[in-house]
Amino acid sequence: MSRAPYITAEGYKVLSDELSYLLRVRRPELTRAVSEAAALGDRSENAEYIYGKKLLRETDRRIRFLQKRLPDLKVIDRLPDQPERIFFGAFVELENDQGEILKIRIVGSDEFVPEKHWISIESPLARALLGKQVDDEVFVNLPNNQHANYIVAHISYKI
């Protein structure tokens, strides 16, 4: 399954800024460090050279990925036609059976951040929430044959 091409405007800026940093700052720094390490002599036992080449390969891999991915992304930077329903970019508050509140945001697969409770639109929870509105009940199948029940408590969008 290919990743959804949707991204928020702020998510697109983060990836675009990362690409710019890698191209303009990080890669030239690594190239310079590898050249200096290579000038020290025997490369086969030169840890700085070997490690620098590894970092350079990883950086180049990330640059290639971002250069291919960014043009394919579709920036969603407007409110949905039905802002009372859950769609891409929504900030959602869910209440579980114990009355605990879970705050999440539905974002693209390129920008999910578990620590911030930003979940991918492709996740089971996000798929279960799409199109729901306040007071709707949501059943989510979790791994290991478990499930969770939530009530949608609040929906908002930040554009």
Summary of the structure (lengths in Angstrom):
residues: 159
radius of gyration: 21.5
end to end distance: 28.6
largest distance: 69.2
contacts: 426
relative contact order: 0.16
helix: 41%
strand: 26%
